[in-house]
Amino acid sequence: MSQQERATILLIDDHPMLRTGVKQLISMAPDIQVIGEASNGAQGIELAESLDPDLILLDLNMPGHERSGDAG
């Protein structure tokens, strides 16, 4: 990865303090950048479609978030 190319991350979690803490930790890495944050799944989908991040860090246990395809 070149100096100018940075991996991009979208954070999706319903806890603002957790998002803030994770964002601060990620900001210490010079080759990674948080490009968006969402507090729910619907917001997260919108941002993922518009921002096209390299990685999505998602809280699977958010209220209102239902996982599909879980092995039963």
N, C-alpha and C positions, 0 to 999 in steps of 0.2 A: 504494500500500500504506500503510495507516495505521500509526501508531507501535506499536500493540499487535499488529498482524498481522505475523508473521515467516514467511518461507519455511522449510520444514523439509527436512532432508537426512538420509538414511540412508547410512552409509559401509559398504562391503563390500569387504574386502581381507584377504589372509592375512598381511600384514606389519604387526605392531602398531605399529612405529615410524612407518610411513607414515601409518597411521590417526591416530596421535597428532599428527603434524606437520600433516596436513590439517585436523584438528579445531582445532588452535591457530590456523591461518591463518583458518579460517572464523569462529572466535570473535571476530575483529577486526571483522567486519561486523555492525553492530547489527540488520540486518533479516534475518539468516540464522541458523538454529539447527540444530545437529546433534542429532537426537533419538534416534539409535541407532547402534550399531556391531556388525558381525558379522565373523567371521574365516573364514567359508566360505559357499558358496551356500545350503546348507540352512538355516542360521541366518538368512541374509539374507532368504530367502523368508518364513520365519516372522515376522520383524520387519516386513517390508514389509506383510504382511497385517494385522498387529495395530496397527502405528503409522500406516499410510497416509501416508507422507512425500510431500512435493511433488516431491522429486528423489531419485534413487538414484545414488550415485557408486560404480561397480562396477569391480573389476579383472577384465577379461575373460580374463586369462591365469593365473588362480588354478588350482593343481592341483585336479583333480576337477571343474572347471567346464567343461562342454561347451557350446559355442554351437550353437544350432539355427538353421537358415535361412541359414547362411553362403552367400554367392555363390561358386560353385566355379569 
